[in-house]
Amino acid sequence: MSFDLIHSTVEFERIRLLRSGDFIVKPGWVYGPVCFQNYQIVYFPTGTETRYICSNKSIVLNKPCVIITPPGLTHSYEFDKAQPVRHLFITFHWERGPEESDSDKLSSSGDSVCLQSVEETFVPLLIKQILHLSNKKVYLWEERCKLLLASALAELEGLKGMPSSKSTPISDTKHSLPVLKALDYIDSHLKEPITIAHLAQEVGWSHEYFTRKFVQYMGMSPQKAIMTRRIERACQLLLQEKWTISEIAYTVGFQNVHYFYRTFMNMKGMTASQYRHKYSAPHLRHLSPVNGSEASYPLNHYYYYSPL
């Protein structure tokens, strides 16, 4: 990979890392009130009675969490009085592009963001890797840190879910991780009938609450997601197996072959036979069928992204 390609991935001149660290502070320490002219992301790996105070809100950080404070916002931290508290932080400047409006900023509301229960996400690893590279200062360490920071911010934005006037942003990944659990269940049971009620039961939510959070996190209804994943699995089987289209339809959960034909045409813009003829390639014939996998994604599967 050339250096130019790395540079083209992110507009590095718009990102400037200013300070970072991994500190353990004494019980009862108070930091602030302070007001920075830059962004700050702080990760608390353990829940304590530390309190984050900003604007008119006061949040007890009793779960592992990440806090993003935008520029110009006065805030303070009142650390747990009973125990030392560890926190990792990165202060950075993000230059707004000439075509971006205020709504395009990292915190479009101008308010801070607190996302709890992040220990099961990739965000802590990304933040720790930034600190590791900042310490070692190996080849391309600054560019790598900027890419990791952009990745961490994108991950956090995704965990918050889609902006909606009807739903508040997800503030606890326990409200997004169950959606991932539901997706895993769908992928593992495509051949079987899947109801929204059963998915809600699997994750421990009511039907209505599950549907609302699913749409917020995925941008589509659970029923549409089930159908989409069935068709995507069918596409994979069309290219890797010699089964008939009827066999593939039943394998991905369609009880009516004609309904499969219509659904496939609506979603892919061509028939299943046309899809197999157009995309079948010799380089896929060496792949072995997979019955099960411990990976969090299907094996022997290409992922295609939007063209330029």
SEKOLDREN-907334 format. One record per residue (C-alpha): residue number from 1; residue in three letters; z, x negated, y. Coordinates in steps of 0.2 Angstrom, whole numbers, plus 2048, in hexadecimal, padded with zeros to 3 digits. Each point is the difference from the previous one (the first is absolute). Layout:
// SEKOLDREN-907334
<node NUM,"ALA",<Z,X,Y>>;
...
//
This chain:
// SEKOLDREN-907334
<node 1,"MET",<800,800,800>>;
<node 2,"SER",<7FB,7F9,811>>;
<node 3,"PHE",<80C,7FE,80F>>;
<node 4,"ASP",<7F3,80B,80A>>;
<node 5,"LEU",<802,80E,7F3>>;
<node 6,"ILE",<813,7FF,801>>;
<node 7,"HIS",<7FF,801,813>>;
<node 8,"SER",<7F4,80F,800>>;
<node 9,"THR",<80D,80A,7F6>>;
<node 10,"VAL",<80C,801,80E>>;
<node 11,"GLU",<7FE,7FD,813>>;
<node 12,"PHE",<80C,7F2,800>>;
<node 13,"GLU",<800,7FE,813>>;
<node 14,"ARG",<808,811,801>>;
<node 15,"ILE",<80F,7FC,7F5>>;
<node 16,"ARG",<80D,7F3,806>>;
<node 17,"LEU",<810,7FD,7F5>>;
<node 18,"LEU",<80E,7FB,80C>>;
<node 19,"ARG",<810,7FF,7F6>>;
<node 20,"SER",<806,803,7EE>>;
<node 21,"GLY",<80F,7FD,7F6>>;
<node 22,"ASP",<80C,805,7F1>>;
<node 23,"PHE",<812,802,807>>;
<node 24,"ILE",<810,805,7F9>>;
<node 25,"VAL",<80C,805,80E>>;
<node 26,"LYS",<813,802,801>>;
<node 27,"PRO",<808,811,7FE>>;
<node 28,"GLY",<801,80A,810>>;
<node 29,"TRP",<7F3,7F6,80A>>;
<node 30,"VAL",<7F7,80A,80D>>;
<node 31,"TYR",<7EF,7FC,805>>;
<node 32,"GLY",<7FA,807,811>>;
<node 33,"PRO",<7FB,80B,809>>;
<node 34,"VAL",<7F0,7F6,801>>;
<node 35,"CYS",<7EF,805,806>>;
<node 36,"PHE",<7F1,7F5,7F9>>;
<node 37,"GLN",<7EE,800,807>>;
<node 38,"ASN",<7FA,7FD,7EE>>;
<node 39,"TYR",<801,809,7EF>>;
<node 40,"GLN",<80E,7FC,7F4>>;
<node 41,"ILE",<801,804,7EE>>;
<node 42,"VAL",<811,7FE,7F7>>;
<node 43,"TYR",<803,802,7EE>>;
<node 44,"PHE",<812,804,7F9>>;
<node 45,"PRO",<7FF,7FC,7ED>>;
<node 46,"THR",<811,809,7FD>>;
<node 47,"GLY",<807,810,806>>;
<node 48,"THR",<810,7FE,80B>>;
<node 49,"GLU",<809,809,80E>>;
<node 50,"THR",<7F6,7F6,80D>>;
<node 51,"ARG",<7FA,80C,80E>>;
<node 52,"TYR",<7EF,7FF,809>>;
<node 53,"ILE",<801,808,811>>;
<node 54,"CYS",<7F0,804,80A>>;
<node 55,"SER",<7FC,80D,80D>>;
<node 56,"ASN",<80A,810,7FC>>;
<node 57,"LYS",<802,7FC,7ED>>;
<node 58,"SER",<80C,7F6,7F6>>;
<node 59,"ILE",<7FC,7FC,7EE>>;
<node 60,"VAL",<80C,7FA,7F3>>;
<node 61,"LEU",<7F6,7F3,7F5>>;
<node 62,"ASN",<808,805,7F0>>;
<node 63,"LYS",<7F1,7FD,7F5>>;
<node 64,"PRO",<7F4,7F1,7FF>>;
<node 65,"CYS",<7F4,803,80F>>;
<node 66,"VAL",<7F3,7F9,80C>>;
<node 67,"ILE",<801,804,813>>;
<node 68,"ILE",<7F2,7FD,80C>>;
<node 69,"THR",<804,800,812>>;
<node 70,"PRO",<7F2,801,80D>>;
<node 71,"PRO",<7FF,7F7,810>>;
<node 72,"GLY",<80A,806,80F>>;
<node 73,"LEU",<80D,80A,7F6>>;
<node 74,"THR",<813,7FC,802>>;
<node 75,"HIS",<809,7FF,7F0>>;
<node 76,"SER",<80F,7F8,7F8>>;
<node 77,"TYR",<808,7FC,7EF>>;
<node 78,"GLU",<812,803,7FC>>;
<node 79,"PHE",<803,7F7,7F0>>;
<node 80,"ASP",<80B,805,7F2>>;
<node 81,"LYS",<812,7FC,804>>;
<node 82,"ALA",<805,7FE,7EE>>;
<node 83,"GLN",<7F4,7F3,7F9>>;
<node 84,"PRO",<7F3,7F3,805>>;
<node 85,"VAL",<7EE,808,802>>;
<node 86,"ARG",<7F0,7F7,7FB>>;
<node 87,"HIS",<7F0,805,80A>>;
<node 88,"LEU",<7EE,7F8,801>>;
<node 89,"PHE",<7F7,802,810>>;
<node 90,"ILE",<7EF,7FC,808>>;
<node 91,"THR",<7FC,802,812>>;
<node 92,"PHE",<7EE,800,805>>;
<node 93,"HIS",<7F3,805,80D>>;
<node 94,"TRP",<7F2,80B,7FC>>;
<node 95,"GLU",<7F2,800,80D>>;
<node 96,"ARG",<7F8,811,803>>;
<node 97,"GLY",<7ED,801,7FF>>;
<node 98,"PRO",<7F6,805,80F>>;
<node 99,"GLU",<7FA,810,7F7>>;
<node 100,"GLU",<811,805,7F9>>;
<node 101,"SER",<80B,80E,809>>;
<node 102,"ASP",<813,802,800>>;
<node 103,"SER",<7FE,80A,7F0>>;
<node 104,"ASP",<7F9,7F1,7F7>>;
<node 105,"LYS",<80F,7F5,802>>;
<node 106,"LEU",<80B,7FC,7F1>>;
<node 107,"SER",<80D,80D,805>>;
<node 108,"SER",<7F6,80D,808>>;
<node 109,"SER",<80F,80A,805>>;
<node 110,"GLY",<807,7F2,80A>>;
<node 111,"ASP",<810,802,7F5>>;
<node 112,"SER",<807,7F5,7F3>>;
<node 113,"VAL",<7FD,803,7ED>>;
<node 114,"CYS",<80D,7FF,7F3>>;
<node 115,"LEU",<7F9,800,7EE>>;
<node 116,"GLN",<80E,801,7F2>>;
<node 117,"SER",<800,7FC,7EE>>;
<node 118,"VAL",<7F3,7F2,801>>;
<node 119,"GLU",<806,7F5,7F2>>;
<node 120,"GLU",<7F3,807,7F4>>;
<node 121,"THR",<7F2,7FC,80B>>;
<node 122,"PHE",<7F6,7F0,804>>;
<node 123,"VAL",<806,7FF,812>>;
<node 124,"PRO",<810,7F5,7FC>>;
<node 125,"LEU",<7F5,7F4,7F6>>;
<node 126,"LEU",<7F3,7FF,80F>>;
<node 127,"ILE",<80E,7FC,80C>>;
<node 128,"LYS",<808,7F3,7F5>>;
<node 129,"GLN",<7F0,7F8,7FE>>;
<node 130,"ILE",<7FD,7FF,812>>;
<node 131,"LEU",<811,7F7,802>>;
<node 132,"HIS",<7FC,7F4,7F1>>;
<node 133,"LEU",<7EF,7FB,808>>;
<node 134,"SER",<808,7FE,811>>;
<node 135,"ASN",<80C,7F4,7F8>>;
<node 136,"LYS",<7F4,7F6,7F6>>;
<node 137,"LYS",<7F2,800,80C>>;
<node 138,"VAL",<7F3,7FD,7F3>>;
<node 139,"TYR",<7ED,801,802>>;
<node 140,"LEU",<7FB,80F,80B>>;
<node 141,"TRP",<812,806,801>>;
<node 142,"GLU",<7FE,809,811>>;
<node 143,"GLU",<7F0,809,7FB>>;
<node 144,"ARG",<809,805,7EF>>;
<node 145,"CYS",<80F,806,809>>;
<node 146,"LYS",<7F6,80B,80C>>;
<node 147,"LEU",<7F6,808,7F1>>;
<node 148,"LEU",<811,803,7F7>>;
<node 149,"LEU",<807,808,810>>;
<node 150,"ALA",<7F1,80C,802>>;
<node 151,"SER",<801,804,7ED>>;
<node 152,"ALA",<813,804,802>>;
<node 153,"LEU",<7FD,80B,80F>>;
<node 154,"ALA",<7F1,809,7F7>>;
<node 155,"GLU",<80C,803,7F1>>;
<node 156,"LEU",<80D,807,80B>>;
<node 157,"GLU",<7F4,80C,809>>;
<node 158,"GLY",<7FA,806,7EF>>;
<node 159,"LEU",<811,803,7FA>>;
<node 160,"LYS",<804,80B,80F>>;
<node 161,"GLY",<7F2,80C,7FB>>;
<node 162,"MET",<7F2,808,80A>>;
<node 163,"PRO",<805,806,812>>;
<node 164,"SER",<802,812,801>>;
<node 165,"SER",<806,80D,80D>>;
<node 166,"LYS",<809,80A,7F2>>;
<node 167,"SER",<809,7F2,7F7>>;
<node 168,"THR",<80A,7F1,807>>;
<node 169,"PRO",<7FB,7EF,7FA>>;
<node 170,"ILE",<808,7FB,7EF>>;
<node 171,"SER",<80F,7F5,805>>;
<node 172,"ASP",<806,7FC,7EE>>;
<node 173,"THR",<7F4,7FA,7F3>>;
<node 174,"LYS",<80A,80B,7F3>>;
<node 175,"HIS",<7F4,80D,808>>;
<node 176,"SER",<7F1,7F6,7FC>>;
<node 177,"LEU",<804,7F7,7F0>>;
<node 178,"PRO",<801,811,7F6>>;
<node 179,"VAL",<7EE,804,805>>;
<node 180,"LEU",<7FC,7EF,7F8>>;
<node 181,"LYS",<809,806,7F1>>;
<node 182,"ALA",<7F7,810,800>>;
<node 183,"LEU",<7EF,7F6,801>>;
<node 184,"ASP",<806,7F6,7F1>>;
<node 185,"TYR",<803,810,7F6>>;
<node 186,"ILE",<7EF,807,804>>;
<node 187,"ASP",<7F7,7F0,7FB>>;
<node 188,"SER",<80A,800,7EF>>;
<node 189,"HIS",<7FD,812,7FC>>;
<node 190,"LEU",<7EE,804,806>>;
<node 191,"LYS",<7FB,807,7EF>>;
<node 192,"GLU",<80E,80D,801>>;
<node 193,"PRO",<802,80F,80C>>;
<node 194,"ILE",<80A,7FA,80F>>;
<node 195,"THR",<808,80D,80C>>;
<node 196,"ILE",<807,7FD,811>>;
<node 197,"ALA",<810,808,7FB>>;
<node 198,"HIS",<802,7F3,7F2>>;
<node 199,"LEU",<7FC,7F1,80B>>;
<node 200,"ALA",<80E,807,80C>>;
<node 201,"GLN",<80C,801,7F2>>;
<node 202,"GLU",<7FC,7EE,7FA>>;
<node 203,"VAL",<805,7F9,811>>;
<node 204,"GLY",<80F,80C,803>>;
<node 205,"TRP",<7F9,80A,80F>>;
<node 206,"SER",<7FC,812,803>>;
<node 207,"HIS",<7EE,805,7FF>>;
<node 208,"GLU",<7FE,803,812>>;
<node 209,"TYR",<809,7F0,805>>;
<node 210,"PHE",<7F6,7F6,7F4>>;
<node 211,"THR",<7EF,807,806>>;
<node 212,"ARG",<804,7FC,812>>;
<node 213,"LYS",<806,7EE,7FD>>;
<node 214,"PHE",<7F1,7FD,7F5>>;
<node 215,"VAL",<7F3,806,80D>>;
<node 216,"GLN",<809,7F6,80D>>;
<node 217,"TYR",<800,7F0,7F5>>;
<node 218,"MET",<7EF,802,7F8>>;
<node 219,"GLY",<7F6,80A,80D>>;
<node 220,"MET",<7FB,80D,7F3>>;
<node 221,"SER",<808,80D,7F5>>;
<node 222,"PRO",<807,7FC,7EF>>;
<node 223,"GLN",<7F2,80B,7F8>>;
<node 224,"LYS",<7F2,7F7,808>>;
<node 225,"ALA",<808,7EF,7FC>>;
<node 226,"ILE",<801,805,7ED>>;
<node 227,"MET",<7EE,805,801>>;
<node 228,"THR",<7FB,7F0,809>>;
<node 229,"ARG",<809,7F5,7F3>>;
<node 230,"ARG",<7F8,80A,7F2>>;
<node 231,"ILE",<7EE,7FD,807>>;
<node 232,"GLU",<804,7EE,803>>;
<node 233,"ARG",<806,7FD,7EE>>;
<node 234,"ALA",<7F0,809,7FA>>;
<node 235,"CYS",<7F6,7F4,80B>>;
<node 236,"GLN",<808,7F1,7F7>>;
<node 237,"LEU",<7FD,808,7EF>>;
<node 238,"LEU",<7EE,803,804>>;
<node 239,"LEU",<7FD,7EE,802>>;
<node 240,"GLN",<80B,7F9,7F3>>;
<node 241,"GLU",<7FE,80C,7F1>>;
<node 242,"LYS",<7F2,807,7F6>>;
<node 243,"TRP",<808,811,7FF>>;
<node 244,"THR",<7F7,810,804>>;
<node 245,"ILE",<803,807,811>>;
<node 246,"SER",<809,80F,7F8>>;
<node 247,"GLU",<80C,7F4,7F7>>;
<node 248,"ILE",<803,7F7,810>>;
<node 249,"ALA",<803,811,809>>;
<node 250,"TYR",<80D,805,7F3>>;
<node 251,"THR",<808,7EF,800>>;
<node 252,"VAL",<804,801,813>>;
<node 253,"GLY",<807,811,7FF>>;
<node 254,"PHE",<7F2,80D,802>>;
<node 255,"GLN",<800,80E,7F4>>;
<node 256,"ASN",<7F0,807,807>>;
<node 257,"VAL",<7F1,7F4,7FF>>;
<node 258,"HIS",<7F6,80A,80D>>;
<node 259,"TYR",<80E,7FF,80C>>;
<node 260,"PHE",<800,7ED,7FD>>;
<node 261,"TYR",<7EE,800,804>>;
<node 262,"ARG",<802,809,811>>;
<node 263,"THR",<80F,7F7,805>>;
<node 264,"PHE",<7F8,7EF,7FD>>;
<node 265,"MET",<7F0,805,809>>;
<node 266,"ASN",<80B,806,80F>>;
<node 267,"MET",<80A,7F0,801>>;
<node 268,"LYS",<7F3,7F3,7FC>>;
<node 269,"GLY",<7F0,808,806>>;
<node 270,"MET",<7F7,7FD,7EF>>;
<node 271,"THR",<802,806,7EE>>;
<node 272,"ALA",<80B,7F6,7F4>>;
<node 273,"SER",<7F0,7FB,7F7>>;
<node 274,"GLN",<7F8,7F9,810>>;
<node 275,"TYR",<810,7F7,804>>;
<node 276,"ARG",<800,7F7,7EF>>;
<node 277,"HIS",<7EE,7FC,801>>;
<node 278,"LYS",<802,7F9,812>>;
<node 279,"TYR",<80F,7F6,7FE>>;
<node 280,"SER",<801,7FA,7EE>>;
<node 281,"ALA",<7FE,7ED,7FF>>;
<node 282,"PRO",<7FF,7F3,7F2>>;
<node 283,"HIS",<80F,7F7,808>>;
<node 284,"LEU",<80C,80F,7FB>>;
<node 285,"ARG",<7FB,800,7EE>>;
<node 286,"HIS",<80C,7F2,7FB>>;
<node 287,"LEU",<80F,80A,806>>;
<node 288,"SER",<80C,807,7F3>>;
<node 289,"PRO",<807,811,801>>;
<node 290,"VAL",<812,801,806>>;
<node 291,"ASN",<80C,80D,7F9>>;
<node 292,"GLY",<80F,7FB,80A>>;
<node 293,"SER",<806,7F3,80D>>;
<node 294,"GLU",<810,7FB,809>>;
<node 295,"ALA",<7F6,7FD,80F>>;
<node 296,"SER",<802,80B,80F>>;
<node 297,"TYR",<7ED,803,801>>;
<node 298,"PRO",<7F3,803,7F2>>;
<node 299,"LEU",<7F8,7F1,7F8>>;
<node 300,"ASN",<7ED,7FE,7FE>>;
<node 301,"HIS",<7FE,809,810>>;
<node 302,"TYR",<7F6,7FC,810>>;
<node 303,"TYR",<806,805,811>>;
<node 304,"TYR",<7F3,803,80D>>;
<node 305,"TYR",<803,800,812>>;
<node 306,"SER",<7F7,808,80F>>;
<node 307,"PRO",<7F0,7F6,805>>;
<node 308,"LEU",<7FF,7F9,811>>;
//
